[in-house]
Amino acid sequence: MPATVQQGSTGTAVREAQYLLARRHFLEAPDIDGVFGPHTTHAVREFQQSESLAVDGVVGPTTWSALLSGFGIPPTLQQGSSGSVVHRLQEVLNNGRSEFDPGAAALVVDGQYGHNTGGMVTAFQTWGGVTADGKVGMQTWAVSLHAAGQELAGAVGV
């Protein structure tokens, strides 16, 4: 279980809480910044209320348990990553490229995160309004695909 976080906290545990709140639509992908400020506090309180938890704005063990129910923290993908998650990412990017990277050639779906996958990820990040660094981290995983309310992570299955 990650550490307890609350307003004023910073770091990885905050990013993880923000990601999980974004997956549940209490925050947006650009809000995942690792800084637990008033906006995150408000989102935590809304989540706690929706789950009939004590509404204190603090992500302690009970709130973590509820946030992690049904969702995990996805891996960070970048150049050099490989495997089935990269393979599924490439398929999802290919399926949506006409929306976020019109005219781009389809990626070779080989499970290898190379230059072309990084380029398409950067285009997707720009379209999604998150940091365009070519790495698939929590902000990128939480970008809404505008299709049935699904985020990239859900479409890829992580």
C-alpha positions in Angstrom: 0.0 0.0 0.0 1.4 3.4 -0.9 2.1 6.0 1.8 -0.6 8.2 3.2 -0.8 11.5 1.2 -2.7 14.7 1.8 -2.6 18.4 0.8 1.0 19.5 0.7 2.4 16.1 -0.2 4.4 15.6 -3.3 6.0 12.7 -5.2 5.2 9.3 -6.7 2.4 8.3 -4.2 0.6 11.5 -5.1 0.9 10.9 -8.8 -0.4 7.4 -8.3 -3.4 8.7 -6.3 -4.0 11.3 -9.0 -3.8 8.7 -11.7 -6.4 6.5 -9.9 -8.7 9.5 -9.4 -8.4 10.3 -13.1 -9.2 6.7 -14.1 -12.4 7.2 -12.1 -13.1 10.7 -13.7 -12.5 12.8 -10.6 -9.5 14.4 -12.2 -8.2 14.8 -15.8 -4.9 13.5 -17.2 -3.2 16.9 -17.1 -4.0 17.1 -13.4 -1.5 14.3 -12.7 1.4 16.4 -11.5 2.6 14.8 -8.3 1.5 17.9 -6.2 -1.3 17.3 -3.8 -3.0 20.7 -3.9 -6.6 22.0 -3.4 -7.8 20.5 -6.7 -6.6 17.0 -5.7 -8.0 17.5 -2.2 -11.4 18.3 -3.7 -11.2 15.2 -6.0 -10.3 13.0 -3.1 -13.2 14.3 -1.0 -15.6 13.7 -4.0 -14.3 10.2 -4.4 -14.5 9.4 -0.7 -18.1 10.6 -0.6 -19.0 8.5 -3.7 -17.6 5.5 -2.0 -19.2 6.2 1.4 -15.8 6.6 3.1 -14.9 9.1 5.8 -14.6 12.4 3.8 -11.3 13.9 5.1 -9.4 14.6 1.8 -6.6 12.3 3.0 -5.5 9.2 1.0 -4.8 6.8 3.8 -5.2 3.0 3.8 -9.0 2.9 3.4 -9.0 5.4 0.6 -6.0 3.6 -1.1 -7.8 0.3 -0.9 -10.9 1.8 -2.6 -8.8 3.6 -5.2 -6.9 0.5 -6.1 -10.0 -1.7 -6.3 -10.2 -2.7 -9.9 -7.2 -0.7 -11.1 -3.5 -1.0 -10.9 -0.6 1.3 -11.6 0.5 0.8 -15.2 4.1 0.4 -16.3 6.0 3.3 -17.8 6.8 2.6 -21.4 9.6 4.3 -23.4 12.2 3.7 -26.1 13.6 0.2 -25.4 10.5 -1.2 -23.8 9.1 -4.3 -25.3 6.5 -6.9 -24.8 2.7 -7.5 -24.9 1.8 -4.1 -23.4 3.8 -2.3 -26.1 2.1 -4.5 -28.7 -1.3 -3.6 -27.5 -0.3 0.1 -27.2 0.8 0.0 -30.9 -2.6 -1.5 -31.9 -4.5 1.2 -30.0 -2.4 4.0 -31.4 -2.8 2.7 -34.9 -6.6 2.5 -34.4 -6.8 6.2 -33.3 -4.1 7.8 -35.4 -6.5 9.4 -37.8 -7.8 11.5 -34.9 -4.5 12.6 -33.2 -1.9 12.1 -36.0 -3.7 12.4 -39.3 -1.7 11.2 -42.3 0.8 9.2 -40.1 1.8 5.8 -41.4 0.7 2.9 -39.3 3.1 1.5 -36.8 4.6 -1.9 -37.2 2.9 -3.8 -34.4 5.9 -5.8 -33.1 5.9 -5.1 -29.4 9.1 -3.1 -29.7 9.0 0.6 -28.5 11.2 2.3 -31.0 11.5 5.7 -32.6 8.2 5.5 -34.6 6.2 4.4 -31.6 7.7 7.3 -29.6 6.8 9.7 -32.3 3.2 8.6 -32.4 3.0 8.7 -28.6 4.3 12.3 -28.7 1.5 13.2 -31.2 -1.0 11.4 -29.0 0.2 13.3 -25.9 0.0 16.7 -27.7 -3.5 15.8 -28.8 -4.4 14.7 -25.2 -3.1 17.9 -23.6 -0.4 16.2 -21.5 3.4 16.5 -21.4 4.7 15.5 -24.8 7.8 13.6 -23.9 7.3 10.4 -25.9 7.1 8.3 -22.7 3.9 6.6 -21.6 3.5 7.3 -17.9 0.6 7.9 -15.7 -0.5 11.2 -17.4 -0.5 9.5 -20.8 -2.2 6.4 -19.6 -5.1 8.6 -18.2 -5.7 10.5 -21.5 -9.4 10.0 -22.5 -9.9 8.5 -26.0 -13.3 10.2 -26.2 -14.7 6.8 -27.1 -17.2 5.5 -24.5 -15.4 7.3 -21.8 -12.3 5.0 -22.0 -8.8 6.1 -21.3 -5.7 4.8 -23.0 -4.9 2.4 -20.1 -8.3 0.8 -20.4 -8.0 0.4 -24.2 -4.6 -1.2 -23.8 -5.7 -3.3 -20.8 -3.4 -2.1 -18.1 
